[in-house]
Amino acid sequence: MLDQTPEAPASAGGQPDFTRRRTFAIISHPDAGKTTLTEKLLLASGAIRQAGQVKARGERRRTRSDWMEIEQQRGISVTSSVMTFERDGIVFNLLDTPGHSDFSEDTYRTLSAVDAAVMVIDVAKGIESQTRKLFEVCRLRDIPIFTFINKVDREGQDPLGLMDDIAATLALDLTPFTWPIGLGTDFRGLIDVPGKRALLAEERGGPLTRIVPYEDPIDLLGLEGVEARIVEEAVESLSLALGVLPPFELESFREGHLSPVFYGSAIKEAGVAQLLAGLGGFGPSPLPRNANGRTVEPAEANVSGFVFKVQANMDPNHRDRVAFVRLCSGVFKRGMKLFNAREKRHMAIANPIFFFAQERETVDEAVAGDIIGIPNHGMLRVGDTLSEGETIRFEGIPDFAPEILRRVLLADPMKSKQLQKALHDLAEEGVTQVLRPLTDPAPIVGVVGTLQLDVLSSRLDKEYGVPIRYESVSFVTARWITGDRAEVDRFAETSRSSIALDRDDQPVYLARSQWVLDRAIEEWPKLKFVAVKERG
């Protein structure tokens, strides 16, 4: 596939043009069809010739974005992937986020690196819990959102009623861009609203290759080859929607107040091309980024960027470790020396790479909005900032206090050093929090969901050859402790059996119950017990 990854479009001056970049994520509740949509966007762009299917058997199950063994076994996404591809002169950087709620940390960090998001909703289920949670993260960051209502080839909710429900639940204005002609077994095609045309299948269940233009949706009444009842219902509901919903306004969309809605079926490739055209046509190019003390503009001459993800062992044969860097300004060139603000030293970037899921190619130039991979041996971690000399830290890259805690026990005590190395690597990725209790030599791992424990044990075994087992602990939650150093030390001394250190040697309080945590907060008012902290 790498031979199909195009050269970055250049501006008139010969340099790559950051305004042609569209960097976006796909967010959804599990099973809404996110991974299938990812594949079909790649297919529509020409980046791949044949998309896999999540529910298929054998090799066809192995989707382009799901490369980890546990993903292939379970047919789910549990890590963020990056895919760079091009269509019509626009370079798209697609960040495919984990669909499972247990991996919200990885998703949150990925959302710090994008300029827009596609929210995938199941037409039968509407807004679900994980969708709403991720939408709120996007809203906090003012991320513009495209809405793709998926699976219209299956029975689902009335489109107009579903739009009302989404608008009310999310307090979001909606504007229809495509509209279904029938649902489920009645599905016959889509109405392309801005294109003023109907997209129809020549035969039931086939691709939407038949195009019928119109001036007004009522012109579609009596559409040849489609049952009158289905067309009438579609035209009536669309006309009502256009009458009561606001028209599309680019400024309102860019501010995150309004979302264009694309009905479609990812598995049938219906509506996918229209979504991709929308992303390219009015999706935002790289946006300014807040840093400590100032705003970094993408047009600035000096290169800057931040690490939002670290992934070890994407290629198990080489035991590699790659930092994913979102470029925020300047024109990066292979071989540059960039300053790591945390390490306070320069590093030469000799072999930067572009991604297509697990595949990669070396990149010579990249601009704001691009995602580059930097192979390294532990120098870079999530939250690090790279620049051409300026000491800067970008905001909004979080660490979350774990909700599930387990003690890690080795099956082979002789592999303690390998375990320490493996846990360090996986903590840097964000797979787990690793805590070292002051009174116990066995490390404690903390995660936000039980599936993360399965991923951790699977990767320790397959990638590092360190089989482990978990043991329950008496702690139910963890909080970082901040405040005056003497006060922190005094608290730690009085609660020594409940204190651990994280990877940065910062003290963490392990609470045995919510009541115990609340009491500590009350009795130590000069301290803060932090659930979310900035990385870097």
Buried (B, 14 or more C-beta within 10 A) or exposed (E): BEEBBBEBBEEEEEEBBBBBBBBBBBBBBBBBBBBBBBBBBBBBBEBBEEBBBBEEEEEEBBBBBBBBBBBBEBBBBBBBBBBBBBBEEBBBBBBBBBBBBBBBBBBBBBBBBBBBBBBBBBBBBBBBEBBEBBBEBBBEBEBBBBBBBBBBBBEBBEBBEBBBBBBEEBEBBBBBBBBBBBBBEBBBBBBBBBBEBBBBBEEEEEEBEBEBEBEEBEBBEEBEEBEEEBBBBBBBBBBEBBEEBEEBEEEBBBEBBBBBBBBBBBBBBBBBBBBBBBBBEBBBBBBBBEBEEEEBEBEBEEBBBBBBBBBBBBEEEEEBBBBBBBBBBBBBBBEBEBBBBBEEEEBEBEBBBBBBBBBBEEBEBBBBBBBBBBBBEEBBBBBBBBBBEBEBBBEBBBBBBBBBBBBBEBEEEEBBEBBBBBBBBBBBBBBBBBBBBBEEEEBBBBBBBEBBBBBBBBBBBBBBEBBBEBEEBEBBBBBBBBBEEEBBEBBBEEBEEBBBBBBEEBBBBBBBEEEBBEEBBEEBEEBBBBBEBEBB
